Amino acid sequence: MTSLQDPAFESWLETQLGHSASAMLTSISPVSIVKHRPGFGHTVRPIAGAIIASPVLGSYDPDPDYFFHWFRDSAVVIDALRLLYVDRRIGDEALQHLRDFTRFSLAVNRLDGRAVAAVPDRTARVAPDLLQYLREGDDLASVHGDAVVAETRVNPDGTLDVLRWARPQHDGPPLRALALLRWVAGGHLDAPLLAEVTALIRFDLDFTLRHWREPSYDIWEEESGHHYYTLRVSAAALAEGAAWLQGLGDTAQAQRCREESQAVLSLLDGYWVDEGAHDRDAAHGYYRSRVLADDQPSSKALDIAVVLSAIHSVDHAVTHGAAASGTQATHGPTAPRMQATLARLEALFDAAYPINHGRSAGRGPAMGRYAGDVYYSGGAYYFSTLGAAEFCFRAAAAAGGDAGHWSHWTGRGDAYLATVRAYTPAGGDLSEQFDQRSGAQTSAKQLAWSHAAFISCVFARRLAIAYREPRRR
């Protein structure tokens, strides 16, 4: 019996979807949660529109402190919220969340670190042993204009993060633009909300145009360089933004976005690592995740971030019921080189993680980030495993009339989901990781991105099945 014929599996998907929807919503506008950082003399009271990475408070005791509004994570969440709204799992509350998120984001764009740096006694309440984690005044003073949205994260009360962190990061604006463009395409926004969303999209597209060529930190906030993920979502945002701008009559800016999108994609073609292919029709290798300064080697070259970029930047209008072209054909889930990259990652984690050894039939490998990861358990991530599953469902949806390819990809996607099911408790909690040896949940609890990834994956699966069902009757 396949997963598509298993009532228990289908029931679990529906139940977990409900759990994930409820859990993710607790991270949106979490105004009832107060975070104290006594060692820094700082109390954070979130305001409407903020999206925190995790609503479960931690201070590396042992859970990490994820009480921040990350630009990347919040874009993933606001996109998953759209799916819940379209599915009528949430009503006009979703539009209010979007309105608050947009206003929060526009306000954050106007922050100025020079005012923070000028406060004469800003370190007075910081414990002496924690001063090493505080940003220098000149660092804070540099944060204004475009530098604000390159900050990686801000406090959910709408203030700048004063702690040392990996900055700049350039994936947030294009990812947010993509999410908002999908909201606009749905036609659900009233005129005032549309005007605010339009202003934010324009800001994010302009930022992307100005900065995509510059080095920044990767999505794991560990290495500075040029990164496949950041470039891929930048190309997608500029391509979709071009079509949107053309519809608004802004022909000149639309053309600029199209040209820059193609320039990004041309650069990404060079990220392919050929591992000895002699058949021009076959792909033997993988897309490397990064190019560091002076082209220095990185142990993180093979990274799930490449696969995540394919699903986060996918053009929803062309991947279901139609063959993909252009951007999608080259760097999307249907591309042989992208599929080869997933295969290399599967082999990596299948061999590296004890929980993958001797796993039962019908279960795919639990997926992590990259080889040698040491963060917390250094193990499997829910959003990595779910991202691999979603990649498969999107490949299935684009299979056209090829029943064999459709069955292959849906089967692989369901195998990944079966693994997620095996390591998800009955209550539906999803942390950031599950241990590579025991499968126990580790790192941040109730990670909003984990729940958003489940929501996105399930909807991709539905679309793949819906596309195939009429052909089976």
C-alpha positions in Angstrom: 0.0 0.0 0.0 1.4 3.4 -1.0 1.0 6.5 1.2 -1.7 7.8 -1.1 -3.7 4.7 -0.3 -3.1 4.8 3.5 -5.9 6.4 5.4 -3.8 6.6 8.6 -1.1 8.5 6.8 -3.6 10.9 5.3 -5.2 11.4 8.7 -1.9 12.2 10.3 -1.2 14.8 7.6 -4.5 16.5 8.2 -4.0 16.4 12.0 -0.5 17.7 11.9 -1.5 20.4 9.5 -3.9 21.7 12.2 -1.2 21.4 14.8 1.3 23.3 12.7 -1.2 26.0 11.8 -2.0 26.7 15.4 1.6 26.6 16.5 2.9 28.9 13.8 0.2 31.5 14.6 1.6 31.8 18.1 4.8 33.3 16.6 2.9 36.0 14.7 2.3 39.2 16.6 3.2 37.5 20.0 2.2 40.6 22.0 1.4 38.5 25.1 4.9 37.2 25.5 7.6 39.3 27.3 11.3 38.5 27.0 13.7 39.6 29.7 17.4 39.7 29.1 18.5 40.8 32.5 22.2 40.5 31.8 21.8 43.2 29.1 19.3 45.2 31.1 16.8 44.6 28.3 13.1 43.7 28.3 11.4 43.0 24.9 7.7 43.5 24.6 6.7 42.6 21.0 4.4 44.7 18.9 1.9 43.8 16.3 3.4 42.6 13.0 6.5 41.0 14.5 7.2 37.3 13.8 9.4 35.6 16.3 11.4 32.5 15.3 10.2 30.6 18.4 7.6 31.5 21.0 9.3 29.3 23.6 11.7 31.4 25.6 15.3 30.3 26.0 18.6 31.8 27.0 21.0 29.0 25.8 19.9 27.2 29.0 20.0 24.9 26.9 17.4 26.2 24.4 18.7 29.0 22.3 17.4 32.6 22.4 15.3 32.8 19.3 13.2 35.7 20.4 14.0 37.8 17.4 12.2 38.8 14.2 14.5 37.3 11.5 13.8 38.8 8.1 14.2 35.4 6.4 12.1 33.3 8.8 9.4 35.9 8.9 9.1 35.9 5.1 8.7 32.1 5.1 6.0 32.3 7.8 4.0 35.1 6.1 4.0 33.0 2.9 2.7 29.9 4.8 0.0 32.2 6.3 -1.1 32.9 2.8 -1.6 29.2 2.2 -3.7 28.8 5.3 -5.8 31.8 4.2 -6.4 30.4 0.7 -7.4 27.1 2.3 -9.8 29.0 4.6 -8.2 27.6 7.7 -7.9 31.1 8.8 -10.1 34.0 7.9 -9.7 37.8 7.9 -7.3 37.4 10.8 -4.7 36.5 8.2 -5.2 39.8 6.4 -4.8 41.7 9.7 -1.6 39.8 10.3 -0.4 40.8 6.9 -1.3 44.4 7.5 0.5 44.4 10.8 3.6 42.6 9.3 3.8 45.1 6.5 3.6 48.1 8.8 6.1 46.6 11.2 8.5 46.0 8.3 8.1 49.5 6.8 8.7 51.0 10.3 11.8 48.8 10.8 13.2 50.1 7.5 13.3 53.6 9.0 15.4 52.6 12.0 18.7 54.5 12.5 21.5 53.0 14.6 23.2 56.3 14.9 20.6 57.3 17.6 21.3 54.1 19.5 25.0 54.5 19.3 24.8 58.0 20.6 23.1 57.0 23.9 25.9 57.9 26.5 25.1 55.2 29.0 23.9 52.4 26.7 26.3 49.8 28.3 25.6 50.9 31.9 23.1 48.1 32.6 25.1 45.3 30.9 26.8 42.8 33.1 30.6 43.0 32.7 31.0 39.4 31.5 28.4 40.1 28.7 30.0 43.2 27.3 31.9 41.0 24.9 28.6 40.2 23.2 27.6 43.8 22.7 28.0 45.6 19.4 30.5 48.5 19.2 29.1 52.0 18.8 30.6 52.4 15.3 29.0 49.2 14.2 25.6 50.4 15.4 26.1 53.8 13.9 26.5 52.2 10.4 23.0 50.8 10.5 20.7 53.1 8.6 19.1 53.1 5.2 19.6 49.8 3.3 21.9 48.5 6.1 18.8 48.0 8.3 17.2 45.2 6.3 20.6 43.6 5.9 20.8 43.3 9.7 19.6 39.6 9.6 17.2 40.2 12.5 15.7 42.9 14.8 13.9 42.7 18.2 10.2 42.0 18.0 9.5 45.3 19.7 10.8 47.0 16.5 14.2 48.0 17.8 17.7 47.2 16.5 19.4 44.1 17.8 22.4 45.4 19.9 24.1 42.0 20.1 27.0 40.8 17.9 25.8 38.7 15.1 26.6 37.6 11.5 25.9 40.7 9.3 25.1 41.6 6.6 22.6 39.1 5.2 20.9 39.8 1.9 18.3 37.0 1.5 15.6 38.6 3.6 14.4 41.3 1.2 14.1 39.2 -1.9 12.4 36.4 0.1 10.0 38.9 1.6 9.3 40.4 -1.9 8.4 36.9 -3.2 6.0 36.2 -0.4 4.3 39.6 -0.8 4.0 39.2 -4.5 2.2 36.0 -4.0 -0.2 37.7 -1.6 -0.8 40.4 -4.2 -1.4 37.8 -7.0 -4.2 36.3 -4.9 -6.3 39.5 -5.3 -7.4 39.5 -1.6 -6.0 42.8 -0.5 -8.1 46.0 0.0 -6.8 49.2 -1.5 -5.1 50.6 1.6 -3.3 47.3 2.4 -2.3 46.9 -1.3 -0.7 50.3 -1.2 1.4 49.5 1.9 2.4 46.1 0.5 3.3 47.7 -2.8 5.6 50.1 -1.0 7.3 47.3 0.8 7.7 45.2 -2.4 9.3 48.2 -4.2 11.7 48.7 -1.3 12.8 45.0 -1.3 13.2 44.9 -5.1 15.3 48.1 -5.0 17.4 46.7 -2.2 18.0 43.5 -4.2 18.9 45.4 -7.4 21.5 47.4 -5.4 23.1 44.7 -3.4 22.8 41.2 -5.0 26.4 41.4 -6.2 27.8 42.1 -2.7 29.1 39.4 -0.4 26.9 38.6 2.6 26.4 35.8 5.2 24.7 32.5 4.3 21.3 31.5 5.6 23.0 29.7 8.5 24.8 33.0 9.4 28.2 31.3 9.5 30.3 32.2 6.4 30.6 35.4 4.4 30.7 35.1 0.6 28.4 34.7 -2.3 25.7 32.2 -1.7 23.6 30.1 -4.1 20.5 30.5 -1.9 20.7 34.2 -1.6 21.4 34.6 -5.3 18.6 32.2 -6.3 15.9 33.9 -4.3 17.2 37.3 -5.6 16.8 36.1 -9.2 13.3 34.9 -8.6 12.2 38.1 -6.8 13.6 40.2 -9.6 11.9 38.0 -12.3 8.5 38.0 -10.6 8.9 41.6 -9.6 9.6 42.4 -13.3 6.3 40.9 -14.3 4.5 42.7 -11.6 6.1 46.1 -12.4 5.2 45.6 -16.1 1.6 45.1 -15.1 1.8 48.4 -13.2 3.2 50.2 -16.3 6.7 50.7 -14.8 8.3 49.4 -18.0 11.8 50.8 -17.3 12.1 49.3 -13.8 10.6 46.0 -15.1 13.3 45.8 -17.8 16.0 46.4 -15.3 14.7 43.7 -13.0 14.6 41.2 -15.9 18.1 42.0 -16.9 19.5 41.7 -13.4 17.6 38.4 -12.8 19.2 36.9 -15.9 22.6 38.1 -14.8 22.1 36.4 -11.4 21.1 33.1 -13.1 24.1 33.3 -15.5 26.3 33.6 -12.4 24.6 30.6 -10.7 25.3 28.3 -13.7 29.0 28.5 -12.6 28.2 27.1 -9.2 27.8 23.6 -10.7 30.5 21.1 -9.5 31.0 18.5 -12.2 31.9 15.1 -10.7 33.0 13.3 -13.9 29.9 13.4 -16.2 30.6 12.2 -19.7 26.9 11.9 -20.7 25.7 15.4 -21.7 22.1 14.4 -20.8 23.0 13.2 -17.3 24.0 15.2 -14.2 26.8 13.9 -12.0 27.6 16.5 -9.4 26.0 19.2 -7.4 25.5 22.9 -7.1 27.9 24.2 -4.5 26.2 26.4 -1.9 28.8 29.2 -1.7 31.8 31.0 -3.2 34.0 32.4 -0.5 36.5 35.2 -0.7 39.4 34.3 -3.1 37.5 31.2 -3.9 38.6 29.5 -0.7 37.3 26.0 -0.2 34.4 25.4 2.2 33.4 22.1 4.0 29.8 23.4 3.6 29.8 23.4 -0.2 27.2 20.6 -0.3 24.3 22.2 1.6 20.6 21.7 1.8 20.2 25.5 1.3 20.5 24.8 -2.4 17.4 22.6 -2.3 15.6 25.1 -0.1 16.3 27.8 -2.6 14.5 25.8 -5.3 11.2 25.6 -3.3 11.4 29.1 -1.8 11.8 30.7 -5.2 9.6 28.5 -7.3 7.1 30.2 -9.5 3.8 28.7 -8.4 2.1 29.7 -11.6 4.2 27.4 -13.8 5.1 24.4 -11.7 1.6 22.8 -11.6 0.1 21.4 -14.7 2.6 22.9 -17.1 6.2 22.4 -18.0 8.6 24.8 -16.4 10.8 27.0 -18.6 13.6 29.5 -18.2 14.5 30.0 -14.5 12.5 27.0 -13.4 14.1 24.7 -16.0 17.6 25.7 -15.0 17.4 26.0 -11.3 14.1 24.6 -10.2 12.9 21.2 -9.0 12.6 19.8 -12.5 16.2 20.6 -13.4 18.5 17.5 -13.6 21.3 19.3 -11.8 19.0 20.3 -9.0 17.8 16.7 -8.7 21.4 15.5 -8.7 22.1 17.9 -5.8 19.3 16.4 -3.8 20.6 12.9 -4.5 24.1 13.9 -3.3 22.6 15.3 -0.1 20.5 12.2 0.4 23.6 10.0 0.2 25.5 12.3 2.6 22.9 12.2 5.4 22.0 8.6 4.8 25.5 7.6 5.6 26.2 10.2 8.3 23.2 9.9 10.6 22.7 6.8 12.7 18.9 7.3 12.7 19.0 6.7 8.9 20.8 3.4 9.2 18.4 0.4 8.9 15.4 2.6 8.6 12.1 0.9 7.8 10.9 0.5 4.2 8.9 3.5 3.0 10.9 6.1 5.0 13.4 8.5 3.4 16.6 9.8 5.1 16.3 12.4 7.7 18.1 15.5 6.3 20.4 18.0 7.9 22.2 21.1 6.6 25.8 20.1 5.6 28.5 17.6 6.5 30.1 18.1 9.9 27.4 20.3 11.3 28.0 20.8 15.1 25.2 23.2 16.0 23.3 21.5 18.9 22.9 17.9 17.9 24.4 18.6 14.5 21.6 16.5 13.2 18.5 16.4 11.2 16.3 19.5 10.7 12.6 19.4 10.3 12.6 22.1 7.6 15.4 20.3 5.8 13.6 17.0 5.6 10.3 18.8 4.8 12.1 20.9 2.2 13.3 17.8 0.5 9.8 16.4 0.5 8.4 19.6 -1.0 11.0 19.6 -3.7 9.8 16.1 -4.7 6.2 17.1 -4.8 7.0 20.1 -6.9 8.9 17.9 -9.3 5.9 15.5 -9.4 3.5 18.4 -10.2 5.6 19.3 -13.2 5.9 15.8 -14.5 3.3 16.4 -17.2 1.7 13.3 -18.5 4.5 11.0 -17.4 2.9 8.7 -14.8 6.1 7.0 -13.9 7.9 10.3 -13.1 4.8 11.4 -11.1 4.7 8.2 -9.0 8.5 8.3 -8.5 8.5 11.8 -7.1 5.4 11.6 -5.0 6.7 8.4 -3.5 10.0 10.0 -2.6 8.1 13.0 -1.1 5.9 10.7 1.0 9.0 8.8 2.2 10.4 12.0 3.6 7.1 12.8 5.2 7.0 9.3 6.8 10.3 10.1 8.4 9.0 13.4 9.8 6.0 11.5 11.1 8.2 9.0 12.9 10.0 11.8 14.8 7.0 14.0 15.5 5.2 13.5 18.9 1.4 13.0 19.0 0.9 16.6 20.1 2.5 17.9 16.9 5.4 19.9 18.4 8.2 20.6 15.9 11.5 21.9 17.2 14.4 23.0 15.0 16.3 19.7 15.0 15.9 16.1 15.9 18.9 14.3 17.1 20.9 12.3 14.5 21.3 9.4 16.9 18.2 9.2 19.1 15.7 11.3 17.1 14.9 13.4 20.2 13.9 17.0 19.5 16.7 19.5 20.1 17.5 23.2 19.7 14.7 25.8 19.6 11.2 24.4 20.5 8.2 25.1 18.3 10.2 26.7 15.6 8.0 28.8 13.4 10.0 27.8 10.3 9.5 24.1 11.0 5.7 24.5 11.1 5.7 26.8 8.1 7.7 24.2 6.2 5.2 21.5 7.0 2.3 23.7 5.8 4.1 24.5 2.6 5.0 20.9 2.0 1.4 19.6 2.5 0.0 22.2 0.1 2.7 21.3 -2.5 1.6 17.6 -2.1 -2.0 18.5 -2.6 -1.3 20.3 -5.8 0.8 17.4 -7.1 -2.1 15.0 -6.4 -4.7 17.4 -7.7 -2.9 17.7 -11.0 -2.6 13.9 -11.4 -6.1 12.9 -10.2 -8.1 13.9 -13.3 -5.7 11.8 -15.4 -6.4 8.7 -13.3 -10.1 8.8 -13.8 
